[in-house]
Amino acid sequence: MNKGSSKFEGLLDGYFEQALADNPIDATFAGLRAGEGHLGHASLSFETQQEKRRQKALADLDRISPRDLSNEQHLDRLALRSRLLHESEDFERGRHALDPNALDQVLAILLHELFRGEDEPKRAARNVRSILAETPRYLAEASTLIDRPERIWLKVMQQTAGGAAGLFDAVVAFLDRVEPEPTDRKRIAAAKESFQSYERSVKSRPTASEGAFAVGKSILERRVRDELGLDYTLAEIEVLAKAEIERLRDLLDAACTKFGKNRKPEEIIAEALSHWNPKGELIDVYRCTTQKIADAFRSAKAVTFPPDETLEVRPVPDFMRHLFPTAAYKQPGAFEKRQRGIFWVNDLSVTKVREEDKRAERAQHFGLSLTCAHEAYPGHHLQFVTSNRHPRRWRRLFAHAVFYEGWTLWCEQMMVDLKVDRSPWLIVQQLHDALWRSHRILVDLYLQTRRYTYEQAVRHMQRHLGFTKARAEADVSWYTAQPAVPMSYWLGRLENQRLHRRLIEGRGWSLQRFNDWLLSFGTLPQAWVEKYGLD
């Protein structure tokens, strides 16, 4: 290993070891015991210190000659620089003063421990009690960061605060079920009070100017280049999105025609839903479907399944039912020895008495084969357990949405192409969802460059996709906080298709070789993998 290469490895080790030590929540999510039960700090002095570390890392990176690095090191170099620039941009524009997300941080780590509690209840209970004890101090610190909350993020914070009672109820039920202690109620009461205090404090501040969430043209262009790996201008992305919307609409119209003249996709899906009534318990339907899809991909030799990985399809525990959508995937931490994912299924029909109510709840799971392919095999689960085995330790912490969301949409397309699910309406649902992801590109672009207000973005989703106002608002609220991520879904899917043409159609690769090659580099933009991962 030459001097530059060695310096780069030292830079990676030093940066991430300190970052994980400073941010115990991140360490816990990554599967490291050292951070368990701790929240870390959220003061301005802490944020300033983190920025100094980022700037030093960027300066150190600039002092290493790229010619000294291997191809694998180049991939880490690009990913590290992307991460440092992203975080520095957010600090420079004062996102820490705009985004009152501390409640989300606490609730997320509590939920993580409740998940753990299904298998290691005593360990999880110990961590939950420690987190509860640290919550008042952590939120008091975090409240001093916010001086002009962004109005959409303020609304999201208030919704989070309103829903926190449900999670605290789940915490009470969990601790009572494991090993109740006399001080539990006192800890929980203090944590609840700190939530209320944080909310009051943030709400008392004047809000930021309208559209303060937007990063602007130059930052969005950089993120497209350095986080999506695309050399497209924003104007080119807009043209691409409009062309994709038109193309997908034509494909959807053609697919709908097979069901009768002038049939709309919503009508076709509603009709299919009316006839959908799977036999047996819904959790068994999910298990069977997940296994069927995995077996089909294995039989088709479409992708390699890594050894020793496991996926458990479980019903959501009773005390957490109110916290979940229909289904959700919980990936293993990057450094956990046991690479086991949990696919949670929330079957609320078991809580109903009347048959019509039971059927209405089960109907929420219609189209679950696409959900299973997206979340489980060969989607998020297979992708992340493969990434978590990468021999370059820190590669496992880089996660670019253009890859992991592009991959899941690619999995949905492969399921249709390989005829894993032969339901006639499936292509209609898949194309309808693809159209939604294409519109996301435009809305993301327009929001972050201030061509759309929040309200205009909501109306776009209602007008073009038939979303209810509530669903559109939920979608757009998320878009405001994740610039360049909403567009990553379909742009990532197109990147996979582009590489498919180059390597399968152009070079004669098998589908398995292609997919294994894509997955073998971790969760990085496809264009980087193409540049540094091809012979």
C-alpha positions as CSV (number, residue, x, y, z in Angstrom):
1,M,0.0,0.0,0.0
2,N,1.5,3.4,-1.1
3,K,1.7,6.5,1.1
4,G,-1.4,8.1,-0.4
5,S,-3.4,5.0,-0.2
6,S,-2.4,4.5,3.5
7,K,-3.3,8.1,4.3
8,F,-6.7,7.6,2.8
9,E,-7.4,4.5,4.9
10,G,-6.3,6.4,8.0
11,L,-8.7,9.3,7.0
12,L,-11.6,7.0,6.7
13,D,-10.9,5.2,9.9
14,G,-10.4,8.4,11.9
15,Y,-13.5,10.1,10.5
16,F,-16.0,7.3,11.0
17,E,-14.7,6.1,14.4
18,Q,-15.0,9.6,15.8
19,A,-18.4,10.3,14.0
20,L,-19.9,7.1,15.5
21,A,-18.4,7.9,19.0
22,D,-20.0,11.4,18.8
23,N,-23.4,10.2,17.5
24,P,-24.5,7.2,19.6
25,I,-27.9,7.0,17.8
26,D,-26.1,6.4,14.5
27,A,-23.8,3.9,16.2
28,T,-26.8,2.0,17.6
29,F,-28.6,1.9,14.3
30,A,-25.4,0.6,12.7
31,G,-25.4,-2.3,15.2
32,L,-22.6,-1.2,17.5
33,R,-23.2,-1.8,21.3
34,A,-21.1,1.2,22.3
35,G,-23.9,3.7,21.5
36,E,-26.8,1.8,23.0
37,G,-28.9,3.7,25.5
38,H,-27.5,7.1,24.7
39,L,-28.7,10.1,22.7
40,G,-25.6,12.2,22.4
41,H,-25.7,16.0,22.2
42,A,-27.6,18.5,20.1
43,S,-26.2,21.9,21.1
44,L,-24.8,24.6,18.8
45,S,-21.3,24.0,20.1
46,F,-21.7,20.3,19.3
47,E,-22.9,21.1,15.7
48,T,-20.0,23.6,15.3
49,Q,-17.5,21.0,16.4
50,Q,-18.9,18.5,13.9
51,E,-18.6,21.1,11.2
52,K,-14.9,21.7,12.0
53,R,-14.3,18.0,11.8
54,R,-16.0,17.9,8.4
55,Q,-13.9,20.7,7.0
56,K,-10.7,19.2,8.3
57,A,-11.7,15.9,6.6
58,L,-12.4,17.7,3.3
59,A,-9.0,19.4,3.5
60,D,-7.2,16.2,4.3
61,L,-9.0,14.5,1.4
62,D,-7.7,17.3,-0.9
63,R,-4.2,16.5,0.1
64,I,-4.3,12.9,-1.1
65,S,-3.4,12.3,-4.8
66,P,-6.2,10.4,-6.6
67,R,-3.6,8.5,-8.6
68,D,-2.5,6.8,-5.4
69,L,-5.9,5.2,-4.8
70,S,-7.3,1.9,-6.0
71,N,-10.7,1.7,-7.7
72,E,-12.4,0.6,-4.5
73,Q,-10.8,3.5,-2.6
74,H,-12.0,5.9,-5.4
75,L,-15.6,4.8,-4.7
76,D,-15.2,5.5,-1.0
77,R,-13.5,8.8,-1.8
78,L,-16.5,9.9,-3.8
79,A,-19.0,8.7,-1.2
80,L,-17.1,10.4,1.7
81,R,-16.8,13.7,-0.1
82,S,-20.5,13.6,-1.0
83,R,-21.4,13.0,2.6
84,L,-19.2,15.7,3.9
85,L,-20.4,18.3,1.4
86,H,-24.0,17.4,2.1
87,E,-23.7,17.9,5.8
88,S,-21.6,21.1,5.5
89,E,-24.1,22.6,3.1
90,D,-26.9,21.9,5.7
91,F,-24.8,23.5,8.4
92,E,-23.9,26.6,6.4
93,R,-27.6,27.2,5.5
94,G,-28.6,26.7,9.1
95,R,-30.7,23.7,8.8
96,H,-30.1,22.9,12.5
97,A,-31.9,26.2,13.3
98,L,-34.8,25.4,10.9
99,D,-35.6,21.7,11.5
100,P,-37.2,20.8,14.9
101,N,-36.5,17.1,14.4
102,A,-35.3,16.1,17.8
103,L,-38.6,14.5,18.8
104,D,-38.3,12.2,15.7
105,Q,-34.7,11.3,16.8
106,V,-35.9,10.2,20.3
107,L,-38.9,8.3,19.0
108,A,-36.9,6.5,16.3
109,I,-34.4,5.1,18.7
110,L,-37.1,4.1,21.2
111,L,-38.9,2.3,18.4
112,H,-35.6,0.6,17.5
113,E,-35.3,-0.7,21.0
114,L,-38.9,-1.9,21.0
115,F,-38.1,-3.9,17.9
116,R,-35.1,-5.4,19.7
117,G,-37.3,-6.2,22.6
118,E,-39.0,-9.0,20.7
119,D,-35.8,-11.0,20.9
120,E,-33.7,-9.5,23.6
121,P,-36.2,-8.0,26.1
122,K,-33.8,-7.4,29.0
123,R,-31.2,-5.7,26.8
124,A,-33.8,-3.5,25.1
125,A,-35.5,-2.6,28.5
126,R,-32.1,-1.5,29.9
127,N,-31.5,0.7,26.8
128,V,-35.1,2.1,26.9
129,R,-34.7,3.2,30.5
130,S,-31.4,4.9,29.7
131,I,-32.8,6.7,26.7
132,L,-35.8,7.9,28.8
133,A,-33.4,9.2,31.4
134,E,-31.4,11.2,28.9
135,T,-34.4,12.5,27.0
136,P,-35.1,15.7,29.1
137,R,-31.4,16.8,28.8
138,Y,-31.2,16.0,25.1
139,L,-34.4,17.9,24.2
140,A,-33.5,20.8,26.3
141,E,-30.2,21.1,24.4
142,A,-32.0,20.6,21.0
143,S,-34.6,23.3,21.7
144,T,-31.8,25.9,21.9
145,L,-30.8,25.1,18.3
146,I,-34.1,26.2,16.8
147,D,-34.5,29.9,16.3
148,R,-36.7,30.1,13.1
149,P,-38.5,26.8,12.5
150,E,-39.5,26.1,8.9
151,R,-43.3,26.1,8.8
152,I,-43.8,22.8,7.1
153,W,-41.3,21.1,9.4
154,L,-42.9,22.8,12.4
155,K,-46.2,21.2,11.3
156,V,-44.5,17.8,11.0
157,M,-43.0,18.3,14.5
158,Q,-46.5,19.1,15.9
159,Q,-47.9,15.9,14.3
160,T,-45.0,13.9,15.8
161,A,-45.6,15.4,19.2
162,G,-49.3,14.6,18.8
163,G,-48.5,10.9,18.0
164,A,-45.8,10.5,20.7
165,A,-48.4,9.4,23.3
166,G,-49.0,6.2,21.3
167,L,-45.3,5.3,21.3
168,F,-45.0,6.1,25.0
169,D,-48.0,3.8,25.6
170,A,-46.1,1.1,23.8
171,V,-43.0,1.7,25.9
172,V,-45.2,1.4,29.1
173,A,-46.6,-1.9,27.8
174,F,-43.2,-3.2,26.9
175,L,-41.6,-2.4,30.2
176,D,-44.5,-3.8,32.2
177,R,-44.3,-7.0,30.1
178,V,-40.5,-7.4,30.7
179,E,-39.4,-6.3,34.2
180,P,-41.3,-3.4,35.5
181,E,-39.4,-1.1,37.9
182,P,-40.8,1.4,40.4
183,T,-39.1,4.3,38.6
184,D,-40.5,3.5,35.1
185,R,-43.5,5.8,35.4
186,K,-41.4,8.6,36.7
187,R,-38.9,8.3,33.8
188,I,-41.7,8.2,31.3
189,A,-43.5,11.2,32.8
190,A,-40.3,13.2,32.7
191,A,-39.7,12.3,29.0
192,K,-43.3,13.2,28.1
193,E,-43.0,16.5,29.9
194,S,-39.7,17.2,28.0
195,F,-41.6,16.5,24.7
196,Q,-44.2,19.1,25.6
197,S,-41.6,21.6,26.7
198,Y,-39.7,21.1,23.5
199,E,-42.9,21.6,21.5
200,R,-43.8,24.8,23.4
201,S,-40.3,26.2,23.0
202,V,-40.2,25.6,19.3
203,K,-43.7,26.9,18.7
204,S,-42.9,30.1,20.5
205,R,-40.2,31.1,17.9
206,P,-41.1,33.1,14.8
207,T,-41.2,30.9,11.7
208,A,-38.7,31.2,8.8
209,S,-39.7,32.8,5.5
210,E,-41.9,30.7,3.2
211,G,-40.0,28.1,1.2
212,A,-37.0,28.1,3.6
213,F,-36.7,24.4,3.1
214,A,-35.6,24.8,-0.5
215,V,-31.8,24.3,-1.1
216,G,-31.8,26.2,-4.4
217,K,-30.5,25.5,-7.8
218,S,-26.8,25.3,-7.2
219,I,-27.0,22.9,-4.2
220,L,-29.6,20.7,-6.0
221,E,-27.3,20.5,-9.0
222,R,-24.4,19.4,-6.8
223,R,-26.5,16.8,-5.1
224,V,-27.6,15.4,-8.5
225,R,-24.0,15.2,-9.5
226,D,-22.4,14.0,-6.3
227,E,-25.1,12.0,-4.6
228,L,-27.0,10.6,-7.7
229,G,-23.8,10.3,-9.8
230,L,-25.6,11.9,-12.8
231,D,-24.0,14.5,-15.0
232,Y,-27.5,15.9,-16.0
233,T,-28.4,19.6,-15.7
234,L,-31.6,20.4,-13.9
235,A,-33.1,21.4,-17.3
236,E,-32.2,18.0,-18.7
237,I,-33.8,16.3,-15.7
238,E,-37.0,18.3,-16.2
239,V,-37.1,17.2,-19.9
240,L,-36.4,13.6,-19.0
241,A,-39.2,13.6,-16.3
242,K,-41.8,15.0,-18.7
243,A,-40.8,12.4,-21.4
244,E,-41.0,9.6,-18.9
245,I,-44.4,10.7,-17.7
246,E,-45.7,10.7,-21.3
247,R,-44.1,7.3,-22.0
248,L,-45.5,5.7,-18.9
249,R,-48.9,7.2,-19.5
250,D,-49.0,5.7,-22.9
251,L,-48.0,2.3,-21.5
252,L,-50.6,2.5,-18.8
253,D,-53.3,3.4,-21.3
254,A,-52.4,0.4,-23.4
255,A,-52.4,-1.9,-20.4
256,C,-55.8,-0.6,-19.3
257,T,-57.3,-1.1,-22.8
258,K,-57.0,-4.8,-22.3
259,F,-59.6,-4.6,-19.6
260,G,-62.1,-2.8,-21.8
261,K,-62.6,0.5,-23.6
262,N,-62.0,3.7,-21.6
263,R,-61.1,1.9,-18.4
264,K,-59.1,3.9,-15.9
265,P,-56.4,2.3,-13.8
266,E,-58.1,3.1,-10.5
267,E,-61.3,1.3,-11.8
268,I,-59.3,-1.8,-12.8
269,I,-57.4,-2.0,-9.5
270,A,-60.7,-1.4,-7.5
271,E,-62.4,-4.2,-9.4
272,A,-59.4,-6.6,-8.8
273,L,-59.5,-5.6,-5.1
274,S,-63.2,-6.4,-4.9
275,H,-62.4,-10.0,-5.9
276,W,-59.3,-10.3,-3.7
277,N,-60.0,-12.5,-0.6
278,P,-57.0,-14.7,0.2
279,K,-57.7,-17.7,2.4
280,G,-56.1,-18.1,5.8
281,E,-54.3,-15.7,8.1
282,L,-52.9,-12.6,6.4
283,I,-49.5,-13.2,8.0
284,D,-49.4,-16.6,6.4
285,V,-50.2,-15.0,3.0
286,Y,-47.2,-12.7,3.4
287,R,-44.9,-15.5,4.4
288,C,-46.1,-17.7,1.5
289,T,-45.8,-14.8,-1.0
290,T,-42.4,-13.8,0.2
291,Q,-41.1,-17.3,0.0
292,K,-42.7,-17.8,-3.5
293,I,-41.0,-14.7,-4.8
294,A,-37.7,-15.6,-3.3
295,D,-37.9,-19.1,-4.8
296,A,-38.9,-17.7,-8.2
297,F,-35.9,-15.5,-8.3
298,R,-33.6,-18.3,-7.3
299,S,-35.1,-20.6,-9.9
300,A,-34.7,-18.0,-12.6
301,K,-31.1,-17.5,-11.5
302,A,-31.7,-13.8,-11.4
303,V,-29.6,-12.9,-8.4
304,T,-27.4,-14.6,-5.8
305,F,-28.7,-14.9,-2.3
306,P,-25.9,-14.3,0.2
307,P,-25.3,-17.2,2.7
308,D,-26.5,-17.0,6.3
309,E,-29.0,-14.2,5.8
310,T,-32.4,-14.6,7.2
311,L,-35.7,-12.7,6.9
312,E,-38.5,-13.2,9.3
313,V,-42.0,-12.2,8.5
314,R,-43.7,-11.3,11.8
315,P,-47.0,-9.8,12.9
316,V,-46.6,-6.5,14.6
317,P,-46.8,-6.9,18.4
318,D,-50.2,-5.9,19.8
319,F,-48.8,-3.0,21.8
320,M,-47.3,-1.5,18.6
321,R,-50.1,-1.9,16.1
322,H,-51.1,1.7,16.2
323,L,-47.6,2.8,15.2
324,F,-47.4,1.0,11.9
325,P,-48.6,1.1,8.3
326,T,-49.7,-2.1,6.6
327,A,-46.2,-3.5,6.4
328,A,-42.6,-2.3,7.1
329,Y,-39.1,-3.7,6.8
330,K,-36.5,-3.4,9.5
331,Q,-33.0,-3.9,8.1
332,P,-30.1,-5.3,10.2
333,G,-27.4,-2.9,11.3
334,A,-24.3,-2.6,9.1
335,F,-22.1,-4.2,11.6
336,E,-24.4,-6.7,13.2
337,K,-23.0,-10.2,13.0
338,R,-26.5,-11.7,12.5
339,Q,-27.8,-10.4,9.3
340,R,-31.5,-10.9,9.9
341,G,-34.1,-8.6,8.6
342,I,-37.7,-8.4,10.0
343,F,-40.6,-7.9,7.7
344,W,-43.4,-6.6,10.0
345,V,-47.0,-7.1,9.0
346,N,-49.8,-5.1,10.6
347,D,-53.0,-7.1,10.2
348,L,-55.6,-4.9,11.9
349,S,-58.4,-7.2,10.8
350,V,-57.7,-9.4,13.9
351,T,-58.8,-6.5,16.1
352,K,-62.2,-6.3,14.4
353,V,-65.3,-8.2,15.1
354,R,-67.6,-7.6,12.2
355,E,-66.8,-9.4,9.0
356,E,-67.1,-6.3,6.8
357,D,-64.7,-4.5,9.1
358,K,-62.2,-7.4,8.9
359,R,-62.4,-7.4,5.1
360,A,-61.9,-3.6,4.9
361,E,-58.7,-3.9,6.9
362,R,-57.4,-6.9,4.9
363,A,-58.1,-4.9,1.7
364,Q,-55.4,-2.4,2.7
365,H,-52.9,-5.2,1.9
366,F,-54.0,-5.6,-1.7
367,G,-51.1,-5.9,-4.1
368,L,-48.8,-7.3,-1.4
369,S,-46.7,-9.2,-4.0
370,L,-45.2,-5.9,-5.2
371,T,-44.7,-4.9,-1.5
372,C,-42.9,-8.2,-0.8
373,A,-40.6,-7.9,-3.9
374,H,-39.9,-4.2,-2.9
375,E,-39.2,-4.7,0.8
376,A,-38.0,-8.3,1.0
377,Y,-36.7,-10.5,-1.8
378,P,-35.0,-9.4,-3.9
379,G,-35.6,-5.8,-2.8
380,H,-34.4,-3.9,0.3
381,H,-33.6,-6.9,2.4
382,L,-31.5,-8.7,-0.1
383,Q,-29.7,-5.5,-1.1
384,F,-28.9,-4.3,2.4
385,V,-27.7,-7.7,3.7
386,T,-25.5,-7.9,0.7
387,S,-24.1,-4.4,1.3
388,N,-23.6,-5.2,4.9
389,R,-21.1,-7.9,4.0
390,H,-18.9,-5.6,2.0
391,P,-15.2,-6.2,2.9
392,R,-14.5,-2.5,3.1
393,R,-16.0,-1.7,6.5
394,W,-17.1,1.9,6.0
395,R,-18.6,1.2,2.6
396,R,-21.5,-0.3,4.6
397,L,-22.4,3.1,6.0
398,F,-22.8,4.9,2.6
399,A,-26.4,4.7,1.5
400,H,-27.4,6.5,-1.7
401,A,-31.1,6.5,-2.5
402,V,-30.5,6.5,-6.3
403,F,-29.2,2.9,-5.7
404,Y,-31.3,1.4,-3.0
405,E,-34.6,2.8,-4.2
406,G,-33.7,2.4,-7.9
407,W,-32.9,-1.2,-7.0
408,T,-36.3,-1.9,-5.5
409,L,-38.2,-0.5,-8.5
410,W,-35.9,-2.6,-10.7
411,C,-37.0,-5.6,-8.6
412,E,-40.6,-4.8,-9.2
413,Q,-39.9,-4.6,-12.9
414,M,-38.1,-8.0,-12.8
415,M,-41.0,-9.6,-11.1
416,V,-43.3,-8.5,-13.9
417,D,-40.8,-9.5,-16.6
418,L,-40.1,-12.9,-15.1
419,K,-43.9,-13.5,-14.6
420,V,-43.4,-14.2,-10.9
421,D,-46.9,-12.9,-10.3
422,R,-49.2,-13.5,-13.2
423,S,-52.1,-11.5,-11.9
424,P,-53.5,-9.6,-15.0
425,W,-53.9,-6.3,-13.1
426,L,-50.4,-6.3,-11.7
427,I,-48.9,-4.4,-14.7
428,V,-51.5,-1.7,-14.3
429,Q,-50.6,-1.2,-10.6
430,Q,-46.9,-1.3,-11.4
431,L,-47.2,1.3,-14.2
432,H,-49.4,3.5,-12.1
433,D,-46.8,3.5,-9.3
434,A,-44.1,4.2,-11.9
435,L,-46.0,7.2,-13.1
436,W,-46.2,8.5,-9.5
437,R,-42.4,8.1,-9.1
438,S,-41.9,10.0,-12.4
439,H,-44.0,12.9,-11.2
440,R,-41.9,12.9,-8.0
441,I,-38.9,14.0,-10.2
442,L,-40.8,17.2,-11.2
443,V,-42.2,18.0,-7.8
444,D,-38.8,17.5,-6.1
445,L,-37.1,19.7,-8.7
446,Y,-39.7,22.5,-8.6
447,L,-39.9,22.5,-4.8
448,Q,-36.2,22.8,-4.2
449,T,-35.6,25.5,-6.8
450,R,-38.7,27.5,-5.6
451,R,-40.7,27.1,-8.7
452,Y,-43.4,25.4,-6.6
453,T,-44.7,26.5,-3.2
454,Y,-45.7,23.7,-0.9
455,E,-49.3,24.3,-1.8
456,Q,-48.6,24.1,-5.5
457,A,-46.8,20.8,-5.0
458,V,-49.7,19.4,-3.2
459,R,-52.1,20.4,-5.9
460,H,-49.8,18.8,-8.5
461,M,-50.0,15.4,-6.7
462,Q,-53.8,15.7,-6.5
463,R,-54.3,16.8,-10.1
464,H,-52.0,14.4,-11.8
465,L,-52.1,11.3,-9.6
466,G,-55.5,11.6,-8.0
467,F,-54.1,11.7,-4.5
468,T,-56.3,12.9,-1.6
469,K,-55.2,16.1,-0.1
470,A,-54.0,14.3,3.1
471,R,-51.9,11.8,1.1
472,A,-50.5,14.5,-1.1
473,E,-49.5,16.7,1.9
474,A,-47.8,13.7,3.6
475,D,-45.8,13.0,0.4
476,V,-44.8,16.6,-0.2
477,S,-43.9,17.2,3.5
478,W,-41.3,14.4,3.1
479,Y,-40.1,15.9,-0.2
480,T,-39.3,19.2,1.4
481,A,-36.9,17.6,3.9
482,Q,-35.0,15.3,1.4
483,P,-33.8,17.2,-1.6
484,A,-32.9,15.0,-4.6
485,V,-34.1,11.8,-2.8
486,P,-37.7,11.8,-4.3
487,M,-36.3,12.0,-7.8
488,S,-33.8,9.3,-7.0
489,Y,-36.4,6.5,-7.2
490,W,-37.2,6.7,-10.9
491,L,-33.8,8.1,-11.9
492,G,-32.2,5.1,-10.2
493,R,-34.5,2.7,-11.9
494,L,-33.6,4.3,-15.3
495,E,-29.9,3.9,-14.4
496,N,-30.3,0.2,-13.9
497,Q,-32.1,-0.1,-17.2
498,R,-29.3,1.9,-19.0
499,L,-26.7,-0.5,-17.6
500,H,-28.9,-3.5,-18.5
501,R,-28.8,-2.4,-22.1
502,R,-25.0,-1.9,-21.9
503,L,-24.1,-5.1,-20.1
504,I,-26.8,-7.7,-20.8
505,E,-27.8,-6.6,-24.3
506,G,-24.4,-5.2,-25.2
507,R,-22.0,-7.6,-23.7
508,G,-24.1,-10.7,-23.2
509,W,-24.0,-10.8,-19.5
510,S,-26.6,-13.0,-17.7
511,L,-29.2,-11.4,-15.5
512,Q,-27.6,-13.0,-12.5
513,R,-24.1,-11.7,-13.3
514,F,-25.6,-8.2,-13.9
515,N,-27.5,-8.1,-10.6
516,D,-24.7,-9.6,-8.6
517,W,-22.3,-7.1,-10.1
518,L,-24.6,-4.2,-9.2
519,L,-25.0,-5.3,-5.6
520,S,-21.3,-6.1,-5.0
521,F,-20.2,-2.5,-4.5
522,G,-22.6,-1.5,-1.7
523,T,-25.2,1.2,-1.9
524,L,-23.5,3.7,-4.3
525,P,-24.6,5.5,-7.4
526,Q,-24.7,3.3,-10.5
527,A,-22.6,5.7,-12.5
528,W,-19.7,5.5,-10.0
529,V,-19.9,1.7,-10.1
530,E,-19.9,1.8,-13.9
531,K,-16.7,4.0,-13.9
532,Y,-14.7,2.2,-11.2
533,G,-16.2,-1.3,-11.3
534,L,-16.0,-2.4,-14.9
535,D,-13.0,-4.0,-16.4
